[in-house]
Amino acid sequence: MRMRYCLCSVRPYNRDSNDHTQSILRSRVMNRKKKIKQILTKKMKKANAKLAPKDGKPAYISKADRVAAETAEDQQMNNE
């Protein structure tokens, strides 16, 4: 009969030991919850970073929009 060792220590464990099995299962569930929480936190941080205003950097305005805004200003000035 081969000896089985638990994952968390070097000591052999008894298969009938329900306490040890529950502790292993509990740790696996906690690791899964931790990993899910890390993934969701990372996604949330990315989304918040996208929505956050950039410090001192104006929003990009395309060349066509700048020309259109300039012509609209010129027309307003000519109308007055």
N, CA and C of each residue as an Amber inpcrd file, in Angstrom:
protein
   240
   0.8390000  -1.1840000   0.0000000   0.0000000   0.0000000   0.0000000
   0.8840000   1.2480000   0.0000000   0.6100000   2.1370000  -0.9250000
   1.3960000   3.3630000  -1.0230000   0.8410000   4.3970000  -0.0580000
   1.7490000   5.1750000   0.4960000   1.3270000   6.2380000   1.4200000
   0.8850000   7.4560000   0.6120000  -0.1750000   8.0600000   1.0340000
  -0.6250000   9.3100000   0.4290000  -0.3070000  10.4420000   1.3750000
   0.0860000  11.5530000   0.8190000   0.4280000  12.7120000   1.6290000
  -0.5380000  13.8380000   1.3000000  -0.8190000  14.6360000   2.2990000
  -1.7240000  15.7570000   2.0530000  -0.9670000  16.8350000   1.2880000
  -1.6680000  17.7180000   0.6430000  -1.0610000  18.7520000  -0.1680000
  -0.4060000  19.8420000   0.6610000  -0.8940000  20.0640000   1.8380000
  -0.4240000  21.2010000   2.6210000   0.6940000  20.8490000   3.5920000
   1.0020000  19.5780000   3.7710000   2.0890000  19.2110000   4.6700000
   2.6870000  17.8840000   4.2300000   3.7200000  17.4660000   4.9070000
   4.4240000  16.2560000   4.5270000   3.8570000  15.0360000   5.2350000
   3.0550000  15.2340000   6.2340000   2.5690000  14.1050000   7.0190000
   1.5050000  13.3240000   6.2460000   1.4980000  12.0000000   6.3740000
   0.4630000  11.2120000   5.7070000  -0.8880000  11.4220000   6.3890000
  -1.9380000  11.2400000   5.6470000  -3.2600000  11.4150000   6.2470000
  -4.0960000  10.1630000   6.0440000  -5.0730000  10.0430000   6.8800000
  -5.9820000   8.9130000   6.8420000  -7.1740000   9.2960000   5.9750000
  -7.5540000   8.4260000   5.0390000  -8.6870000   8.7340000   4.1720000
  -9.9720000   8.9140000   4.9650000 -10.0590000   8.2480000   6.0750000
 -11.2750000   8.3320000   6.8820000 -11.3380000   9.6330000   7.6660000
 -10.2500000  10.3540000   7.6580000 -10.2150000  11.6050000   8.4070000
 -11.0530000  12.6530000   7.6710000 -12.2450000  12.8460000   8.1060000
 -13.1740000  13.7690000   7.4760000 -12.7470000  15.2180000   7.7000000
 -12.1080000  15.4640000   8.8210000 -11.6880000  16.8210000   9.1670000
 -10.6780000  17.3550000   8.1640000  -9.7090000  16.5230000   7.8170000
  -8.6630000  16.9460000   6.8830000  -9.2450000  17.1790000   5.4880000
 -10.1120000  16.3080000   5.0500000 -10.7370000  16.4440000   3.7340000
 -11.5380000  17.7320000   3.6520000 -12.2530000  18.0540000   4.6810000
 -13.0330000  19.2930000   4.6840000 -12.1280000  20.5080000   4.6160000
 -10.9840000  20.4560000   5.3090000 -10.0810000  21.6120000   5.2790000
  -9.5000000  21.8080000   3.8880000  -9.1980000  20.7120000   3.1810000
  -8.6910000  20.8320000   1.8120000  -9.7670000  21.4110000   0.9030000
 -10.9770000  20.9040000   1.0120000 -12.0700000  21.4170000   0.1840000
 -12.3330000  22.8890000   0.4680000 -12.2810000  23.2540000   1.7340000
 -12.5050000  24.6450000   2.1170000 -11.4360000  25.5490000   1.4960000
 -10.1790000  25.0910000   1.5000000  -9.1090000  25.9080000   0.9390000
  -9.2710000  26.0490000  -0.5710000  -9.7260000  24.9840000  -1.2390000
  -9.9410000  25.0780000  -2.6860000 -11.0540000  26.0590000  -3.0110000
 -12.1210000  26.0360000  -2.2290000 -13.2230000  26.9700000  -2.4490000
 -12.7510000  28.3950000  -2.2130000 -11.9640000  28.6040000  -1.1670000
 -11.4720000  29.9490000  -0.8700000 -10.5340000  30.4320000  -1.9690000
  -9.6950000  29.5290000  -2.4990000  -8.8080000  29.9220000  -3.5850000
  -9.6040000  30.3110000  -4.8200000 -10.6720000  29.5790000  -5.1030000
 -11.5080000  29.8920000  -6.2580000 -12.1890000  31.2450000  -6.0610000
 -12.7130000  31.4870000  -4.8550000 -13.3610000  32.7770000  -4.5680000
 -12.3590000  33.9110000  -4.6900000 -11.1490000  33.6820000  -4.1900000
 -10.1140000  34.7130000  -4.2460000  -9.7730000  35.0430000  -5.6970000
  -9.6340000  34.0260000  -6.5260000  -9.2960000  34.2350000  -7.9270000
 -10.4010000  34.9880000  -8.6480000 -11.6520000  34.6250000  -8.3930000
 -12.7820000  35.3190000  -9.0150000 -12.7960000  36.7790000  -8.5690000
 -12.5640000  37.0080000  -7.2950000 -12.5420000  38.3740000  -6.7750000
 -11.4250000  39.1820000  -7.4200000 -10.2480000  38.5700000  -7.6190000
  -9.1390000  39.2700000  -8.2620000  -9.4930000  39.6620000  -9.6870000
 -10.1090000  38.7460000 -10.4180000 -10.4680000  39.0220000 -11.8120000
 -11.4750000  40.1560000 -11.8960000 -12.5140000  40.1020000 -11.0450000
 -13.5460000  41.1400000 -11.0800000 -12.9860000  42.4930000 -10.6380000
 -12.1050000  42.4880000  -9.6520000 -11.4920000  43.7360000  -9.1960000
 -10.6560000  44.3480000 -10.3130000  -9.9200000  43.5130000 -11.0320000
  -9.0910000  43.9950000 -12.1330000  -9.9490000  44.6280000 -13.2270000
 -11.0630000  43.9640000 -13.5750000 -11.9650000  44.5110000 -14.5950000
 -12.5710000  45.8330000 -14.1450000 -12.9500000  45.9010000 -12.8550000
 -13.5440000  47.1190000 -12.3270000 -12.5420000  48.2730000 -12.3760000
 -11.2890000  48.0030000 -12.0270000 -10.2700000  49.0490000 -12.0540000
 -10.0420000  49.5560000 -13.4680000 -10.0340000  48.6470000 -14.4470000
  -9.8580000  49.0550000 -15.8380000 -11.0040000  49.9460000 -16.2960000
 -12.2320000  49.5590000 -15.9440000 -13.4020000  50.3370000 -16.3480000
 -13.3760000  51.7210000 -15.7020000 -13.0180000  51.7920000 -14.4230000
 -12.9470000  53.0830000 -13.7340000 -11.8470000  53.9540000 -14.3110000
 -10.7350000  53.3530000 -14.7050000  -9.6310000  54.1130000 -15.2830000
 -10.0410000  54.7100000 -16.6250000 -10.8420000  53.9590000 -17.3790000
 -11.3140000  54.4670000 -18.6650000 -12.2290000  55.6760000 -18.4800000
 -13.0840000  55.6270000 -17.4560000 -14.0470000  56.6910000 -17.2310000
 -13.4340000  57.9090000 -16.5430000 -12.3300000  57.7160000 -15.8630000
 -11.7180000  58.8050000 -15.1000000 -11.1670000  59.8630000 -16.0570000
 -11.3030000  61.1240000 -15.6950000 -10.7700000  62.1770000 -16.5620000
  -9.2380000  62.1590000 -16.5550000  -8.6640000  62.4560000 -17.6890000
  -7.2150000  62.5080000 -17.7940000  -6.7440000  63.8430000 -17.2240000
  -5.7140000  63.8130000 -16.4450000  -5.2180000  65.0280000 -15.7950000
  -4.4590000  65.9060000 -16.7920000  -4.9850000  67.0980000 -17.0400000
  -4.2950000  68.0850000 -17.8600000  -4.2490000  67.7780000 -19.3390000
  -4.8500000  66.7200000 -19.7650000  -4.8020000  66.3570000 -21.1790000
  -6.1750000  66.5870000 -21.8000000  -6.2680000  67.4990000 -22.7520000
  -7.5850000  67.7550000 -23.3640000  -8.0110000  66.5760000 -24.2430000
  -9.2960000  66.4620000 -24.4320000  -9.8310000  65.3930000 -25.2670000
  -9.4340000  65.6300000 -26.7170000  -9.2070000  64.5740000 -27.4670000
  -8.7890000  64.6860000 -28.8570000  -9.9610000  65.1450000 -29.7230000
  -9.6810000  66.1250000 -30.5810000 -10.6810000  66.6150000 -31.5310000
 -10.0850000  66.4240000 -32.9200000 -10.7970000  65.7340000 -33.7760000
 -10.2650000  65.4340000 -35.1120000 -10.1170000  66.7190000 -35.9240000
  -9.2900000  66.6140000 -36.9480000  -9.0030000  67.7820000 -37.7870000
 -10.2740000  68.2940000 -38.4560000 -11.1100000  67.3960000 -38.9140000
 -12.3510000  67.7990000 -39.5860000 -13.2520000  68.5590000 -38.6120000
 -13.3290000  68.0940000 -37.3720000 -14.1520000  68.7850000 -36.3770000
 -13.5850000  70.1650000 -36.0450000 -12.2610000  70.2750000 -35.9970000
 -11.6480000  71.5910000 -35.7170000 -11.9420000  72.5740000 -36.8380000
 -11.8510000  72.0920000 -38.0850000 -12.1350000  72.9640000 -39.2350000
 -13.5930000  73.3910000 -39.2100000 -14.4870000  72.4540000 -38.9010000
 -15.9150000  72.7670000 -38.8640000 -16.2000000  73.7830000 -37.7490000
 -15.5670000  73.6450000 -36.6160000 -15.7730000  74.5790000 -35.5110000
 -15.2340000  75.9640000 -35.8810000 -14.0910000  75.9860000 -36.5560000
 -13.5050000  77.2630000 -36.9720000 -14.4050000  77.9950000 -37.9620000
 -14.9230000  77.2550000 -38.9210000 -15.8020000  77.8900000 -39.9210000
 -17.0930000  78.3760000 -39.2640000 -17.6050000  77.6350000 -38.3030000
 -18.8130000  78.0640000 -37.6090000 -18.5330000  79.3540000 -36.8330000
 -17.3620000  79.4550000 -36.2230000 -16.9990000  80.6890000 -35.4870000
 -16.8690000  81.8540000 -36.4520000 -16.2300000  81.6010000 -37.5970000
 -16.0560000  82.6740000 -38.5880000 -17.4060000  83.1670000 -39.1110000
 -18.3350000  82.2520000 -39.3270000 -19.6420000  82.6380000 -39.8210000
 -20.3910000  83.4760000 -38.7810000 -20.2590000  83.1080000 -37.5220000
 -20.9050000  83.8760000 -36.4620000 -20.3200000  85.2820000 -36.3790000
 -19.0240000  85.3780000 -36.5180000 -18.3470000  86.6890000 -36.4620000
 -18.7730000  87.5440000 -37.6590000 -18.9240000  86.9300000 -38.8560000
 -19.3380000  87.6790000 -40.0410000 -20.7920000  88.1170000 -39.9510000
 -21.6350000  87.3450000 -39.2990000 -23.0480000  87.6760000 -39.1810000
 -23.2680000  88.8470000 -38.2180000 -22.3890000  89.0240000 -37.2990000
 -22.5650000  90.1080000 -36.3070000 -22.1170000  91.3980000 -36.8610000
